[in-house]
């Protein structure tokens, strides 16, 4: 009878962890699994846009996706489905990376699996772990830090938060390790390169106000001459512009695996955030390029006004639907005005386009997130040089004006100022160049300008610099952020 | 010899067996109790027997007619009931059981046998669904856990499931015994936790002349009521008001032409037929007895009618028993079924009913827009999610064909007198074959769901698709057990049962789907005709799936029943259960129970004239529940299949580098080696009594049970990632309740008999503990512009209770808002929510219990009268205290509304009723959050059944038959309820979905005429 009720997982053809990690292919497959949570984090971008002065939540009504509405109004509290998901997903990425780290030298069966490129492969793993910790630390501040292994159920409710400084130290360590082993070029588009790691490390330094280190690190990317600004700003955000000459790191999405799973909306290969940006009930002739969506994450008039005349980035960033409609009468456009918080403006960079999705159309837009663009690297380098101990405004202006010349297609708009004025110009340029790309809110917070700029919208200094950690985590023994 | 058999009350007994003692001659009495047969010689002895009456012998003395007057036995006392692995005389039962006999089932003519349990068996709560053939919610003695609440079903000794009751013809059932307390269920051990329903099918009797039965009936079903929604004019006016109040434009410039518009509910509900035909024969010789039957049931659904929604069942049963020798008996039971059904989308705002409730009433039924395909009209303002329900129905194509074979082979060997060995092999084999077709559809101009253009051409990128699913499941059960009973001197009676059980289930399912069905037609909807292929950006061109499982259990069990002079009753039961699904640390579990009884009336000192029988009983014991555990929960597994990771847990893998997809891999599960069954301890106290010459029977029980080690999925810290935490034995629940059954049967005059029975069932449930951190599970999900969940399973609260905000009237003025607890977004006319925790602000912490879908108690009342050849029976069922949650409104700006909106707040003082907040397109106050605004009292009294029968008197024509009865029946005659929806009785697929009305399929009223013929 004992034998009769024994369970052998191979009866069910189930692969257990003892069966696994026995070949190069197994290691490589698990590393792909560490990339997946990058895709699930697509709501970080709308959260940052909506939390800033650049965009409002919109949607069907005041109750449509409450978690985003509350972020727009600064009324969010520790029970917030979007924030809780981003927290959990970041940690899934960390656990997946840790699992590979855990069995790097010896697998569960006690064997060592060596293969060419293993070190470089682990460079990707450490980059990704740094990415997930960086996402956590910039959103939540102090967070639990663990690096040795995948946690198990017995670790639940046992951890405490580590200080931001410790988390940043780990991020720097992972990225430094990654830079040492990663190749400059990967044959797969979208795989982490040495430059991506250097750019990210530069950004991490900036977030800690380590300007001198940031400048040095970012110079590595610039002097490598591996990237260039494309002349047509709008082309970056087209399908044809994906993984282009300006792309340092892009989170990859595709419509090649069109799914239908409404139960796990961010978990496929498509970019769900694109559907959110779309214009409601949009209809028009066959050659009208856009598809309809949910009028969420709407750019504000404030953002629209921030662009100078002649800035080619304005129409690429913002679609004024009425203006577009009258400019293109042949499209016979009809649409429903955004029912809630209508601004009349839409996020053109990530507006859903016909033919770019598949399966359940809302879930599968192919649009990559242009996560680290060369323009971003230039602007970060400008900022770092302007603020470094040994400031170099000359260099800073050069990098800044590279970005501006592309924007205005002339040299008439070059910035000539230095010092604080230059600093202000750089930050303003970051807002315009990277608008609706998820940078604004975190930039405002890290530069200490959030309460000045966002105070009128409800931002409370000393509280809203970080989001609340999920209530379940507070219940599990973690200290809640101040003010929540 | 000719003669007549009457009861003592003077009622002719048809169907009584008259046989010649010692000869193989017998006959069955016909209408009027009349018989005639030839006897070999004068002086022969005739034996007359009839179920429920004392048999009688009489010598053939002359040539005149012989009269037999049979005396009725107190049936409730002499009956033998089927219990686990044996039978027991009712008088000796000290556990809590209830029994339903074929006569009572036949009175109701149910489609599924659970229908007959509702209100007729105390301690059992049945919540029926209106969907043809659908499984109802059945709870025996409350809600012990979160997951599987279905009782175990045993058919002729073989374990099946509640779902399998769709494949038993109620006409083939001899008796149903419901085992309720631990004393009676412990012999089923880990399967006993939710109670056990033991079904015994009919068989023949030895030396029984062939009895041929023919039953035929035809019914028409119709919807009982419709849900009040706005007509076109009201709808136009409300939309205008909602739009303008939120700063928008007028939607309908001119209301005058709108009129009443289309009532979509009237369009989707159809009259639907039920046909039910059965033929059966039973009989037996000295060595062989048999029961064979064939039946056909066809029930159409009232949503969409027979073409779109139906349940058809064809069954053939053959139960044969052979005496191979005087000691060896061989029994073969076999039933084959063919199930054939079609279904419509149910239970969601965008289902057929949901669409009918929410769709634009200004739209005409038929399409009149030039240059557009499509038979039915479409809305210009509702262009997504909710579609014309008729277009939806017309594009619904599916069918499910199931073949099932089940039964047993059984050998019984009587080693010595009273020692019987039984070896039994039970089997169930099911093959399902499902097909569905998703055509390309033009829903209307500008509709975002369109896959066809207005001219009928396909929109680029879209495909129709056909999906096939074939599944097979089989269960093999081997049981060997011994029954031994013996008497010692002075009335010590022992009855011992012991045995083992081995059980193995295997199954698999394969599916395939393919796009591009020719001509976008159901006619060609088949994998072989479709032409789709998989391309890089279309993984669904051609897809396949496969799934398999295996499970194994092993058990040993024993029971000792003892009584002393039928006065003192004692019973002990033990079972040891092992399951492949349990963790390595807990493969086996032991379950014990015991009961005692005292038959007071058998005491010499007890002589109370009007009390004929009084027995007091008590029991205590442990049973378990394995909740259909998945053994993979005890392993760390690696996920390498992208699609199953995506559609399963959502703990997905895979990444696309450039345009190249890599499926990836990850750790997919966490192990819990300590996983085991849930353990229930239950005690029961009750009594059975009979009064007034056994005319009045009363049985009552009180029980309390506590479940520990409740299987619950703990909430793990988010930093563990997205792997679902493994299920663990961490919770506990408590239930207590009362079951009462009373019956009163009397013969008033020779021609007039009266029978009645009443049941009362009450169960109170409470969740004591879930996980360490008191986490809870939510359910009852619905969508009304926001994804909502309304039910919870949380410590300190009743399981599946509704959880949300309490309302406290409406805000009348800004001043009132400023003086009230902070409520973001509120303005006058909005709902004022109650500040439950008193912290001065309204937030999620103010949610509280706002209702409970399960009744405080239920009652059933069954009354029957026979007068001469007429018989009349009626059954009424009451459910008191169950709440319904109204969740069918999509609540989009342009969708149709529940009529309550007409009483909306229009200015200070207009109304303070939270059911009627102001109406505006924008709702910053979130008036549509989960609140008691949507909770309605679903208490009801339903006249479930009225049946009038007439047995034709003996005439030359009717002499061709032994009896001929015609009847007329009305089901769901009338419902008394405050609930304004279709039906307050709402069974959904899961416990946590009970009582959520998302447009639930209502039960139909049916009118039946039928014919019962005996040959």
Interface residues (C-beta under 8 A of the other chain):
Chain A: X1 X2 X4 X5 X6 X7 X9 X11 X12 X13 X14 X15 X16 X17 X19 X20 X26 X29 X30 X32 X33 X35 X36 X37 X38 X39 X40 X60 X61 X62 X63 X64 X65 X66 X73 X75 X77 X79 X84 X87 X88 X89 X91 X92 X94 X95 X96 X99 X143 X144 X146 X150 X151 X152 X153 X155 X156 X157 X158 X159 X188 X189 X190 X191 X243 X252 X253 X254 X255 X256 X257 X258 X259 X261 X263 X264 X267 X268 X269 X281 X283 X292 X334 X337 X339 X340 X355 X358 X359 X470 X472 X473 X475 X476
Chain B: X248 X383 X384 X446 X448 X460 X461 X502 X536 X537 X538 X539 X540 X548 X549 X550 X552 X553 X554 X556 X578 X579 X580 X581 X582 X587 X588 X631 X632 X634 X635 X636 X637 X638 X640 X642 X646 X647 X650 X651 X652 X653 X654 X655 X656 X657 X658 X659 X660 X661 X662 X663 X664 X665 X666 X667 X670 X672 X714 X715 X716 X717 X718 X719 X720 X721 X722 X723 X725 X726 X772 X773 X775 X785 X786 X824 X825 X843 X844 X892 X893 X921 X922 X923 X924 X925 X926 X928 X929
